[in-house]
Amino acid sequence: MMAQIKFGTSGWRGIVAEDFTFENVRRAVHGIARYVVSQKPAGARVIVGRDPRFLGETFCSMAAGILAAHGVTPLVIADAAPTPAIAYAVVHEHADGAINFTASHNPPEYNGIKFSTPDGAPALPEVTKRIEAEIAAADHQPAQMATTNTAKASGQPLEPHAAYLRRLREAVDLDTIRKAGLRIAFDPLWGAARNYSDTLLREAGIAVTTVHDYRDVLFGGHAPEPDDHLLEDLRKAMGETTAHLGIATDGDADRFGIVDRDGTFLQPNYVIALLFDYLVETRGWKNGVAKSVATTNLINALAKHHGVELYETPVGFKYIGELIKQDKIAIGGEESAGLSIRHHVPEKDGILAGLLCCEMVARRGKPLGQQLRELFNQVGSFFPQRENFRLTPEVQAKFTEKLRLEPRDFLGRRITQIVRTDGLKLLFEDGSWICYRLSGTEPVVRVYSEARSPSGLKELSAAAKSWVID
């Protein structure tokens, strides 16, 4: 019995040599190729790219051969490339999709496949279900598998770097950053954004210092995640160069990390809110804002303040990407450090996020911490956090049943609204809330909490944990 390949919130991922094997990669690419051909029987072209992980080049070559055997022309990117650059290349090249070998921010022992549709967006559930069905169908045709496994690629080389940087020059006011004399420190975390953010800034005459500017398939021995505890080298570089801002990206550059001038890490919830406010102020965009159900209600308050429509989506940037494609929003973001903006790719772009933060600091002439305090003064204070709790099978079964209930109160707090956009979200009278989401791949519950004060968050977090294990 072959293992089932399931595409989750952001593609299929697995541990190399355990789940992510050559055999399973072949099966996945066969399924994608069959899906592409079902949509376009002749003349299809699919981009093949990767992040800097172990065996990435080998997987790309394998995928190109399988696509070619199915009559699909592979457009192969030789070097590691950011996910947003690959997404932009799909649109720019009028390609019929992209296979991207990346595990994003996951630890180095992981790899994965993201599939983008012809609009450059992450594949929606209806597409990934079709691909999973095609994988299962191909599993029952070993003769076809045998002939395509040994096929040689007849693809075309593709270089996305120049076109993507041109797009960023359109989206970001680099002159404002340069004229402000901003000094930037950049940490690609050994990932795919190397020679992207820093190259763009240097070409514009902006002072930038880069750390971890070389390939390391082990990412320094930890996950390539631009989170607070993994950005000490960035902080050190900021101190040595008296930088005004530190920007970072994850392994495939779809997520961002931002460090303020004083070394404070700005959690993504706040970065999205600040950039939303800034884009309304400077671009005049008031066509809407989108956030996942687990993202801060500071966005809600700002939407009301600016008089724009709010869209609250399930977790997964593909849902926000749909709103970008329809030009319904100025910006969309998730608390897990993903965002994109109007007229840009319908995919998370950590490079763009960092550059827009540079522009915002340059134009406003204030550190991000000060800007956030001023935002709180306008619409009120919000203090969000996310926690993961690993469950025993018994607790998970009991908690799964509990999530189906319609509670009227929560440990003495009156519930004013129940939202089931994704998981279970409980809103309370004082404006605080809790959201529970069970992981689809491991016995973990993700708990998102937000209160209007630090002490309130501490109490709410304790109550949220208690409700899980009670």
Steps between C-alpha positions, in 0.01 A plus 500: 500500500651830390492792742233758430633838387291782645531868414439714807469872564814572299582195290635158586791467744688213656829391654762419238563123463201424724197650326664724244665221300593479133211262444246730665635806319457316170144410596418859594645645180320237291175611663573868433596427139181303443297786650671761280438292187134459601473879502706560185552187288760659270761772534509525879805660665576459871774674699721282718682670789638442849637648819862418609417173679687173466448319166298789357681488166439125474130536570469776239672286237273206583190717476608647168542152354157386615331814369672462164389137474142618547541752219533798735791737436694563824643848557783423741649754742864404560562686827295512818218752458249658741144371491364850415750530212381165365138611540574819309680302229188289444304814414783676316576196283133406448586155632243236589621459857810440710647213699707645783715268713499665841408434861492874569578564870506132603819348648778389260404130506176591318430569136176551316313595185289809445289514187395835356219537250526714181404814695809465723286415803537202733276217383155508657356188671297406193823488296706307757219247536512447125879456517467248784248308289740504204779368723278212606404433139865500388585255779284245317687546171852367570583473129461873451701567815784281372527680165494850647736429790791466258399784268749776433390859531477716191419813692595863469710700747326783685650784704236679713735740681495805271126505431410459868735781608342726237162426656631586847631834372144577392351397835750667736615865514874439511579870447331586829710239681821630341425868566426424866850353537364178646747228593361148470615160627371195313490133598384250234569217749706318234185485290368584157490880551879525476590760236144628481419748780862608546572525126196721445594730788866530396407576140282784631793645698369392841739379770434133579693237696424132442555206735478128415569581137599152383335167439466269799257211451486463880404867550740541788361188666146627557183586313542795257225689677530880545378490858620701799729237654680425170597858407785570742757520217277756329485703820879483530540630146253779574702605802829496309360716219253710706228380266156656514324173420563127473310293244504122463339230288446128543635213289291572190449873578122491526512596870654804665660601829547864604732637771464863611789740553527417871514123433131435572338235286171620352259209493340449157152595625629853565698524177191418294294760690766769460539435128123502451480840666800624300366386161167672560692815597751506213333311212145605573384140464170447679364198317519267799726295725518124562627297793477141608263418785801455732651844430473801731178700534714811481434455126125509571536823696707661226254390231222675693723804558580534129151407383606201290353154466648217709530145370571221751618177339594147607869443574696456176621782279330354194173647627651846531662454158154463346402843637820654360421354157153656518650838608277504807776585746793738544686250716445157646693327773528210743645499851747235382696775319347492155371798303456641154348816356280630222629452141766256625520121501216309675765327710682581823801727440745541786740703285232756417393521865851589616551760230165665572599523867818679392293745295258554790779579748671728247189700409362531852840561658404300810601159637237230466444483875402866509272454200327209674444702817342776292279241331387374843417858597275525194305174517588329829755244616509136391727227638494174299693174534507144366579183697520135396398218734588139423219261594483137602262292286248494785508877553484563125190282460328672792600847381382429144156426638510816711570711189165392355307650793333843504617638838314794653775590741871431535635449851286782637524725192189571296540413133357764267573325171613162369686491169569175312680637196791274592498307826315656794531870581334640813454877540439658841334818629825689560621454142735212581478167318638147473528282190572126502620312191597133495798413283419272210840329508595457867333473845527873566243769571592855403360755742477865398414753768461876503420738783494876541777511763811292587344388829180409322695291251675314781165410658344409166795278403472309827127454448553386141747233609275388783209451257715273281604259776193524725 
